[in-house]
Amino acid sequence: MRYRDYVFVVAGLLLTGLAVAPLAAQPASPPQFIHPLQRGQPPPSAPGQMPVVPNVPTLAFDAESKQYEASPGEQFAPFTFNLTNVWTNEIIIDRVQASCGCTTASLPANPWHLAPQAGGQVQAKINLAAKMGLITKTLTFFYRMMPGNASSTRVVTLKVNIPPPPALAGNMSEAARKAAMAKAKADGQAIFKGECATCHVDKGRNAVGQELYAFDCGICHESSHRESAVPDLHALKQPTDFDYWKTIITMGKPHTMMPGFGATQGGPLTDAQIVSLAMYLNHTISHNLSSAATNTASASLVRGTAVP
């Protein structure tokens, strides 16, 4: 290669290096900060597209489930849920819906706007009228996440353990109670006759389901003066199901103080009342629930109506 050609080649290489150097010398853009809750999340929805619901927690509750131990005669069970917006943007809670009419809840505002890391309390209560034993209700929170209005729900559980009403605890004197027990041991159906009928027939005459249990069963099985011969239905050692309850309610139990409540045995209950009572017991006490009977009974028991 001639000297002049060599000079041209070297000069060309130097000019190319000078043109590329400014680009290489530019500093790299700093990495964009991504909040821990947003890592792995899809980008925000473009205008006109459906918002994407994040798969990370957005509302944090102090507890997903709470239980209240009611006192005898208490009319309402109060609950307080503390919640916090743990999302990176505003959350709007539009409403809270209870699982049934006996349960109510109120938001601090309607709708309730929660900035990131903001929180507050939601008050709820359950009406305990005509209820006994352990009951379970739910609250469903309907809310939106900004930006994009992505909708979601959260469900919390409320449980109440309800003792029998004071009226079922018994207000008889000890002597009168022992006399009544002796009479019942001699003739189980005697509780449906004479003065005994005031408590064992009249109170539950038009009742069904849970209310019927309180009047006709709780008066003995849930009484604070329950005799040792009267079993605790919540602690039976044998399997029970819908057929078990229906049979023992209708026919009674021979050689015990458990009378037959069926009309064919001289008892005060109709077939529809017996079915509603057996369904209630199977739904609340049985260890091996009969799903078909329970599902059929659910709506009727909530409304307190008899099932034909």
C-alpha positions in Angstrom: 0.0 0.0 0.0 1.3 3.4 -0.9 2.0 5.9 1.8 -0.7 8.3 0.6 -3.4 5.5 0.6 -2.4 4.5 4.1 -2.9 8.1 5.4 -6.4 8.2 3.9 -7.4 4.9 5.6 -6.2 6.0 9.0 -7.9 9.4 8.7 -11.2 7.7 7.8 -11.0 5.5 10.9 -10.3 8.4 13.2 -13.3 10.4 11.8 -15.6 7.3 12.3 -14.5 7.0 16.0 -15.1 10.7 16.7 -18.7 10.4 15.3 -19.5 7.3 17.5 -17.8 8.5 20.7 -20.4 11.1 21.7 -23.1 8.5 21.6 -21.2 6.0 23.6 -20.3 8.7 26.2 -23.9 9.5 26.9 -24.9 8.2 30.4 -27.5 5.4 30.6 -31.0 6.4 31.7 -31.5 5.7 35.4 -33.7 2.6 36.1 -37.4 3.4 36.8 -38.6 2.8 40.3 -41.3 0.2 40.6 -43.3 -0.1 43.7 -43.2 -3.6 45.3 -46.9 -4.0 44.9 -46.6 -3.3 41.1 -43.8 -5.6 40.3 -44.9 -8.2 37.8 -48.0 -6.2 37.1 -49.2 -5.4 33.5 -48.9 -1.8 32.4 -51.9 0.6 33.0 -54.8 0.2 30.7 -54.8 2.5 27.6 -57.8 4.7 27.1 -60.8 2.6 25.9 -59.4 -0.7 27.2 -60.8 -2.8 30.0 -59.0 -2.0 33.3 -56.8 -4.8 34.7 -57.4 -6.1 38.2 -54.1 -6.4 40.1 -53.3 -9.8 41.6 -51.8 -8.3 44.8 -53.5 -7.2 48.0 -55.2 -3.8 47.7 -57.3 -3.7 50.9 -56.0 -5.0 54.2 -58.4 -5.9 57.1 -57.4 -6.3 60.7 -59.2 -9.7 60.5 -61.0 -11.7 57.8 -63.3 -13.2 60.4 -64.6 -12.1 63.8 -66.7 -13.8 66.4 -68.8 -12.2 69.1 -70.1 -14.0 72.3 -73.5 -12.6 73.0 -75.0 -12.2 76.5 -78.4 -13.7 77.4 -81.1 -11.3 76.2 -78.7 -9.2 74.1 -80.6 -7.8 71.0 -77.7 -6.9 68.7 -74.1 -8.2 68.2 -71.7 -5.3 67.3 -68.7 -5.7 65.0 -65.9 -3.3 64.0 -63.6 -3.9 61.0 -60.5 -1.8 60.5 -59.3 -1.6 56.9 -56.4 0.1 55.1 -55.7 0.9 51.4 -52.4 -0.8 50.7 -52.6 -0.1 47.0 -50.4 2.5 45.3 -53.3 4.7 44.2 -56.7 5.7 45.5 -59.4 3.1 46.2 -63.1 4.0 46.1 -65.4 1.7 48.1 -68.9 2.1 46.6 -70.9 -0.1 49.0 -70.9 -3.0 51.5 -73.5 -5.7 51.2 -74.6 -8.1 54.0 -75.6 -11.7 53.4 -79.1 -11.2 54.8 -81.5 -8.6 56.2 -80.7 -9.2 59.8 -77.1 -7.9 59.3 -76.3 -4.2 58.6 -73.1 -2.3 58.0 -72.2 1.4 57.4 -69.3 3.0 55.6 -67.8 6.4 56.8 -68.9 7.9 53.5 -70.8 6.8 50.3 -68.8 6.3 48.3 -65.7 6.1 50.5 -62.5 7.5 49.0 -59.3 6.0 50.5 -55.9 7.5 49.5 -52.9 5.2 49.5 -52.1 4.0 53.1 -55.3 5.6 54.4 -57.8 3.6 56.4 -60.8 3.7 58.7 -63.5 1.6 60.5 -66.6 -0.1 59.3 -69.3 -0.7 61.9 -71.7 -3.6 61.5 -74.3 -5.4 63.7 -76.5 -8.5 63.6 -80.0 -8.6 64.9 -80.2 -11.5 67.3 -84.0 -11.7 67.6 -85.3 -15.3 67.5 -81.8 -16.7 67.1 -79.8 -19.2 69.1 -76.5 -21.1 68.8 -73.6 -20.2 66.5 -74.6 -18.3 63.4 -72.5 -17.0 60.5 -73.0 -14.0 58.3 -70.8 -12.2 55.7 -70.1 -8.7 54.4 -69.0 -8.1 50.8 -67.1 -4.9 50.0 -67.5 -3.6 46.4 -64.7 -1.2 45.4 -62.7 0.3 42.5 -59.0 1.0 42.1 -57.6 4.1 40.5 -56.6 4.8 37.8 -58.7 2.8 35.4 -61.7 1.9 37.7 -60.7 -1.7 38.0 -63.4 -3.4 40.1 -62.9 -5.9 42.9 -64.6 -7.4 46.0 -63.6 -8.6 49.4 -65.6 -10.7 51.8 -65.3 -10.8 55.6 -67.1 -13.2 58.0 -69.1 -12.4 61.2 -69.9 -15.1 63.7 -72.1 -14.9 66.8 -72.5 -17.4 69.6 -76.0 -16.8 71.0 -77.2 -18.3 74.3 -80.9 -19.2 74.8 -83.2 -16.3 75.7 -83.7 -15.7 79.5 -87.2 -16.9 79.2 -85.8 -20.4 78.4 -83.7 -20.5 81.5 -86.7 -21.4 83.6 -88.3 -19.4 86.4 -89.9 -22.4 88.3 -89.1 -23.0 91.9 -86.7 -25.9 92.6 -89.6 -27.9 94.1 -91.9 -27.3 91.1 -89.2 -28.2 88.7 -88.4 -31.5 90.4 -92.1 -32.3 90.5 -92.4 -31.6 86.7 -89.4 -33.8 86.0 -90.9 -36.7 88.0 -94.1 -36.3 86.0 -92.2 -36.3 82.7 -90.3 -39.5 83.7 -93.6 -41.3 84.4 -95.2 -40.0 81.1 -93.2 -38.2 78.5 -96.3 -36.9 76.8 -97.5 -35.3 80.1 -95.6 -32.1 79.2 -98.2 -31.4 76.5 -101.1 -31.5 78.9 -102.5 -29.3 81.7 -100.3 -26.5 83.0 -97.2 -27.9 81.3 -98.8 -27.0 77.9 -98.4 -23.3 78.6 -94.6 -23.7 78.0 -94.3 -26.8 75.9 -97.2 -26.2 73.5 -98.5 -22.7 73.4 -95.2 -20.8 72.9 -94.2 -22.8 69.8 -97.7 -23.3 68.4 -97.1 -21.3 65.2 -93.3 -21.3 65.1 -91.0 -23.1 62.7 -87.2 -23.7 62.4 -84.9 -21.8 64.7 -87.8 -20.1 66.6 -89.5 -23.4 67.1 -86.2 -24.9 68.5 -86.0 -22.0 71.0 -89.5 -22.6 72.3 -89.9 -26.3 72.2 -86.4 -27.7 72.4 -84.3 -25.0 74.1 -86.6 -24.8 77.1 -85.1 -28.2 78.2 -81.9 -28.8 76.2 -80.5 -25.2 76.5 -81.7 -24.5 80.0 -79.2 -23.5 82.6 -81.1 -25.9 84.9 -80.8 -28.8 82.4 -80.9 -32.2 84.2 -78.1 -34.6 83.6 -80.6 -37.0 81.9 -81.4 -34.3 79.3 -78.6 -34.4 76.7 -76.6 -31.5 75.3 -77.5 -31.6 71.7 -74.3 -29.8 70.7 -72.2 -32.6 72.2 -73.8 -35.8 71.0 -71.5 -38.8 70.6 -73.4 -40.4 67.7 -73.8 -39.4 64.0 -76.8 -37.4 63.2 -78.5 -36.3 60.0 -81.9 -35.0 58.8 -83.6 -38.4 59.1 -82.3 -38.9 62.6 -83.7 -35.6 63.8 -87.0 -36.0 62.0 -87.5 -39.5 63.6 -86.6 -38.6 67.1 -88.7 -35.4 67.0 -91.7 -37.3 65.7 -91.5 -40.5 67.7 -89.5 -39.4 70.8 -87.1 -41.8 72.5 -88.5 -44.7 74.5 -87.7 -45.1 78.2 -86.5 -41.4 78.4 -88.0 -38.1 79.0 -87.9 -37.3 75.3 -91.6 -37.3 74.1 -92.9 -37.7 70.6 -93.8 -34.3 69.2 -95.6 -35.7 66.2 -99.4 -35.4 66.2 -99.6 -39.2 65.7 -98.0 -39.5 69.1 -100.2 -37.0 70.8 -97.7 -34.2 70.3 -98.4 -30.6 69.2 -96.3 -30.3 66.0 -97.5 -30.6 62.4 -95.5 -32.5 59.8 -94.4 -29.1 58.3 -93.1 -27.9 61.7 -91.3 -31.2 62.3 -89.6 -30.9 58.9 -88.5 -27.3 59.5 -87.2 -28.2 63.0 -85.2 -31.3 61.7 -83.7 -29.1 58.9 -82.7 -26.5 61.4 -81.0 -29.0 63.6 -79.3 -30.8 60.7 -78.0 -27.4 59.4 -76.7 -26.2 62.8 -75.8 -29.2 64.9 -75.2 -32.3 62.8 -71.7 -33.6 62.2 -72.5 -35.2 58.9 -74.8 -32.8 57.0 -77.2 -34.0 54.5 -76.5 -31.6 51.6 -79.9 -32.1 49.9 -81.9 -31.5 52.9 -79.8 -28.5 54.0 -79.9 -26.8 50.6 -83.7 -27.3 50.5 -84.1 -25.8 53.9 -81.7 -22.8 53.7 -84.0 -20.2 52.2 -87.0 -21.2 54.3 -85.0 -21.2 57.6 -83.7 -17.8 56.9 -87.2 -16.4 56.3 -88.6 -18.4 59.3 -91.2 -20.1 57.2 -92.2 -23.8 57.2 -91.3 -26.1 54.4 -94.2 -28.2 53.1 
